[in-house]
Amino acid sequence: MRRSVHSAIFWTILAVFTVLVGLQTVQIAFYTSGLAALAFATVGVLVTGASIYLLYDLHWTG
């Protein structure tokens, strides 16, 4: 299934933005303590990983 150019651009911009949000969430984890730090780090890693997978799926799979 071919994607339109507009769709690819939209999802690429969204994925790049969410990578940055995920990295920011991991950074916040370094400045908090306790269970909140673990939660921020976990959410950040999950969001970043999902966004990187979306970029991979958009650009490097057929």
DSSP file (Angstrom, degrees, kcal/mol; ACC not computed):
  #  RESIDUE AA STRUCTURE BP1 BP2  ACC     N-H-->O    O-->H-N    N-H-->O    O-->H-N    TCO  KAPPA ALPHA  PHI   PSI    X-CA   Y-CA   Z-CA
    1    1 A M              0   0    0      0, 0.0     2,-0.3     0, 0.0     0, 0.0   0.000 360.0 360.0 360.0 126.1    0.0    0.0    0.0
    2    2 A R        -     0   0    0      1,-0.0     2,-0.3     0, 0.0    60,-0.0  -0.660 360.0-142.6 -87.5 138.0    1.5    3.3   -1.0
    3    3 A R        -     0   0    0     -2,-0.3     2,-0.1    55,-0.1    -1,-0.0  -0.713  21.1-112.7 -95.5 149.5    1.3    6.3    1.3
    4    4 A S     >  -     0   0    0     -2,-0.3     4,-2.2     1,-0.1     5,-0.2  -0.418  24.4-116.9 -75.4 159.0    0.7    9.8    0.0
    5    5 A V  H  > S+     0   0    0      1,-0.2     4,-2.4     2,-0.2     5,-0.2   0.900 115.2  52.7 -62.8 -41.5    3.4   12.3    0.4
    6    6 A H  H  > S+     0   0    0      1,-0.2     4,-2.5     2,-0.2    -1,-0.2   0.898 109.0  49.7 -63.3 -39.8    1.4   14.5    2.7
    7    7 A S  H  > S+     0   0    0      2,-0.2     4,-2.6     1,-0.2     5,-0.2   0.922 110.9  49.0 -64.5 -44.3    0.7   11.5    5.0
    8    8 A A  H  X S+     0   0    0     -4,-2.2     4,-2.0     1,-0.2    -2,-0.2   0.906 112.7  47.7 -63.0 -41.8    4.4   10.6    5.2
    9    9 A I  H  X S+     0   0    0     -4,-2.4     4,-2.5     2,-0.2     5,-0.2   0.933 112.3  49.7 -64.5 -45.5    5.4   14.2    6.0
   10   10 A F  H  X S+     0   0    0     -4,-2.5     4,-2.4     1,-0.2    -2,-0.2   0.943 114.0  43.6 -59.0 -50.0    2.7   14.5    8.6
   11   11 A W  H  X S+     0   0    0     -4,-2.6     4,-2.4     1,-0.2    -1,-0.2   0.828 112.4  53.6 -69.3 -31.2    3.6   11.2   10.4
   12   12 A T  H  X S+     0   0    0     -4,-2.0     4,-2.5    -5,-0.2     5,-0.2   0.938 110.7  45.5 -66.9 -46.3    7.4   12.0   10.1
   13   13 A I  H  X S+     0   0    0     -4,-2.5     4,-2.3     1,-0.2    -2,-0.2   0.919 114.5  49.1 -62.4 -43.3    6.9   15.4   11.8
   14   14 A L  H  X S+     0   0    0     -4,-2.4     4,-2.3    -5,-0.2    -1,-0.2   0.908 111.9  48.3 -62.9 -42.3    4.7   13.8   14.5
   15   15 A A  H  X S+     0   0    0     -4,-2.4     4,-1.9     2,-0.2    -2,-0.2   0.904 111.5  49.1 -66.7 -41.4    7.2   11.0   15.2
   16   16 A V  H  X S+     0   0    0     -4,-2.5     4,-1.9     1,-0.2    -1,-0.2   0.917 111.6  50.3 -63.6 -42.5   10.1   13.4   15.4
   17   17 A F  H  X S+     0   0    0     -4,-2.3     4,-2.0     1,-0.2    -2,-0.2   0.916 110.5  48.6 -61.4 -43.2    8.2   15.6   17.8
   18   18 A T  H  X S+     0   0    0     -4,-2.3     4,-2.5     1,-0.2    -1,-0.2   0.801 105.5  58.1 -72.4 -26.5    7.2   12.7   20.0
   19   19 A V  H  X S+     0   0    0     -4,-1.9     4,-2.5     2,-0.2    -1,-0.2   0.936 108.7  46.8 -61.2 -45.0   10.9   11.5   20.1
   20   20 A L  H  X S+     0   0    0     -4,-1.9     4,-2.2     2,-0.2    -2,-0.2   0.890 111.3  50.8 -64.3 -39.0   11.8   14.9   21.5
   21   21 A V  H  X S+     0   0    0     -4,-2.0     4,-2.1     2,-0.2    -1,-0.2   0.918 110.8  49.5 -63.6 -43.2    8.9   14.7   24.0
   22   22 A G  H  X S+     0   0    0     -4,-2.5     4,-1.9     1,-0.2    -2,-0.2   0.910 111.3  48.3 -62.5 -42.6   10.1   11.2   25.1
   23   23 A L  H  X S+     0   0    0     -4,-2.5     4,-2.1     1,-0.2    -1,-0.2   0.878 110.3  52.1 -65.7 -36.8   13.6   12.4   25.6
   24   24 A Q  H  X S+     0   0    0     -4,-2.2     4,-2.2     2,-0.2    -1,-0.2   0.885 107.3  53.0 -64.8 -38.1   12.4   15.4   27.6
   25   25 A T  H  X S+     0   0    0     -4,-2.1     4,-1.5     2,-0.2    -2,-0.2   0.894 108.5  49.4 -65.1 -39.7   10.4   13.0   29.8
   26   26 A V  H  X S+     0   0    0     -4,-1.9     4,-0.9     1,-0.2    -1,-0.2   0.901 109.7  52.4 -63.9 -40.0   13.6   11.0   30.4
   27   27 A Q  H >X S+     0   0    0     -4,-2.1     3,-0.8     1,-0.2     4,-0.5   0.893 105.5  54.1 -63.5 -39.1   15.4   14.2   31.3
   28   28 A I  H >< S+     0   0    0     -4,-2.2     3,-1.4     1,-0.2     4,-0.4   0.859  99.3  63.7 -61.2 -34.7   12.7   15.1   33.8
   29   29 A A  H >< S+     0   0    0     -4,-1.5     3,-0.9     1,-0.3    -1,-0.2   0.819  95.3  59.0 -60.3 -30.7   13.3   11.7   35.4
   30   30 A F  H << S+     0   0    0     -4,-0.9    -1,-0.3    -3,-0.8    -2,-0.2   0.712 106.8  47.5 -71.3 -18.9   16.8   12.8   36.3
   31   31 A Y  T << S+     0   0    0     -3,-1.4     2,-0.2    -4,-0.5    -1,-0.2   0.348 106.5  64.7-105.6   5.2   15.5   15.8   38.3
   32   32 A T  S <  S-     0   0    0     -3,-0.9     2,-0.3    -4,-0.4     0, 0.0  -0.686  70.7-141.7-116.2 175.4   12.8   13.9   40.3
   33   33 A S    >   +     0   0    0     -2,-0.2     3,-0.8     4,-0.0     4,-0.4  -0.911  50.4   7.0-136.4 163.3   13.1   11.2   42.9
   34   34 A G  T 3> S-     0   0    0     -2,-0.3     4,-1.4     1,-0.2     3,-0.4  -0.332 118.7 -14.3  73.6-146.2   11.4    8.0   44.0
   35   35 A L  H 3> S+     0   0    0      1,-0.2     4,-2.4     2,-0.2    -1,-0.2   0.806 131.9  61.8 -65.5 -31.3    8.6    6.4   42.1
   36   36 A A  H <> S+     0   0    0     -3,-0.8     4,-2.8     1,-0.2    -1,-0.2   0.890 102.1  51.8 -63.1 -39.0    8.0    9.5   40.0
   37   37 A A  H  > S+     0   0    0     -3,-0.4     4,-2.4    -4,-0.4    -1,-0.2   0.915 110.6  47.8 -64.4 -42.3   11.5    9.2   38.5
   38   38 A L  H  X S+     0   0    0     -4,-1.4     4,-2.4     2,-0.2    -2,-0.2   0.905 112.8  48.8 -63.6 -41.6   10.9    5.6   37.6
   39   39 A A  H  X S+     0   0    0     -4,-2.4     4,-2.6     2,-0.2     5,-0.2   0.929 112.3  47.4 -65.7 -45.4    7.5    6.5   36.0
   40   40 A F  H  X S+     0   0    0     -4,-2.8     4,-2.6     1,-0.2    -2,-0.2   0.921 113.5  48.4 -61.7 -43.8    9.0    9.4   34.0
   41   41 A A  H  X S+     0   0    0     -4,-2.4     4,-2.4    -5,-0.2    -2,-0.2   0.917 112.8  47.9 -63.6 -43.3   11.9    7.3   32.8
   42   42 A T  H  X S+     0   0    0     -4,-2.4     4,-2.4     2,-0.2    -2,-0.2   0.938 113.9  45.7 -63.7 -47.5    9.6    4.4   31.8
   43   43 A V  H  X S+     0   0    0     -4,-2.6     4,-2.7     1,-0.2     5,-0.3   0.913 113.0  51.6 -62.4 -42.2    7.1    6.6   29.9
   44   44 A G  H  X S+     0   0    0     -4,-2.6     4,-2.4    -5,-0.2     5,-0.2   0.912 111.0  46.5 -61.8 -43.5   10.0    8.4   28.2
   45   45 A V  H  X S+     0   0    0     -4,-2.4     4,-2.6     2,-0.2    -1,-0.2   0.912 114.1  48.2 -66.5 -41.9   11.6    5.2   27.0
   46   46 A L  H  X S+     0   0    0     -4,-2.4     4,-2.5    -5,-0.2    -2,-0.2   0.925 113.8  45.8 -64.4 -44.8    8.3    3.8   25.8
   47   47 A V  H  X S+     0   0    0     -4,-2.7     4,-2.1     2,-0.2    -2,-0.2   0.920 115.2  47.1 -65.1 -43.8    7.4    7.0   23.9
   48   48 A T  H  X S+     0   0    0     -4,-2.4     4,-2.4    -5,-0.3     5,-0.2   0.929 113.4  48.3 -63.8 -45.3   10.8    7.3   22.4
   49   49 A G  H  X S+     0   0    0     -4,-2.6     4,-2.3    -5,-0.2    -2,-0.2   0.913 111.9  48.5 -62.2 -43.4   10.9    3.7   21.3
   50   50 A A  H  X S+     0   0    0     -4,-2.5     4,-2.1    -5,-0.2    -1,-0.2   0.887 112.3  49.5 -64.6 -38.4    7.5    3.8   19.8
   51   51 A S  H  X S+     0   0    0     -4,-2.1     4,-2.3     2,-0.2    -2,-0.2   0.898 110.5  49.2 -69.0 -40.5    8.3    7.0   17.9
   52   52 A I  H  X S+     0   0    0     -4,-2.4     4,-2.5     1,-0.2    -2,-0.2   0.896 110.6  51.4 -65.4 -39.1   11.6    5.5   16.5
   53   53 A Y  H  X S+     0   0    0     -4,-2.3     4,-3.0    -5,-0.2    -2,-0.2   0.901 108.1  52.3 -63.8 -39.4    9.7    2.4   15.5
   54   54 A L  H  X S+     0   0    0     -4,-2.1     4,-2.4     2,-0.2    -2,-0.2   0.921 109.8  48.5 -61.8 -43.7    7.1    4.6   13.7
   55   55 A L  H  X S+     0   0    0     -4,-2.3     4,-2.1     2,-0.2     5,-0.3   0.919 112.6  48.8 -61.8 -42.8    9.9    6.4   11.8
   56   56 A Y  H  X S+     0   0    0     -4,-2.5     4,-2.8     1,-0.2     5,-0.3   0.939 112.6  47.6 -60.2 -47.7   11.5    3.0   10.9
   57   57 A D  H  < S+     0   0    0     -4,-3.0     4,-0.5     1,-0.2    -1,-0.2   0.855 113.4  48.6 -64.5 -35.5    8.2    1.7    9.7
   58   58 A L  H  < S+     0   0    0     -4,-2.4    -1,-0.2    -5,-0.2    -2,-0.2   0.891 126.4  21.5 -70.2 -39.6    7.4    4.8    7.6
   59   59 A H  H  < S+     0   0    0     -4,-2.1    -2,-0.2    -5,-0.2    -3,-0.2   0.666 125.3  39.6-111.0 -19.1   10.8    5.1    5.9
   60   60 A W  S  < S+     0   0    0     -4,-2.8     2,-0.3    -5,-0.3    -3,-0.2   0.317  99.0  71.3-122.6  10.8   12.5    1.7    5.8
   61   61 A T              0   0    0     -4,-0.5     0, 0.0    -5,-0.3     0, 0.0  -0.923 360.0 360.0-121.8 154.8    9.8   -0.9    5.2
   62   62 A G              0   0    0     -2,-0.3    -4,-0.1   -60,-0.0    -5,-0.0   0.457 360.0 360.0 -80.5 360.0    8.0   -1.4    2.0
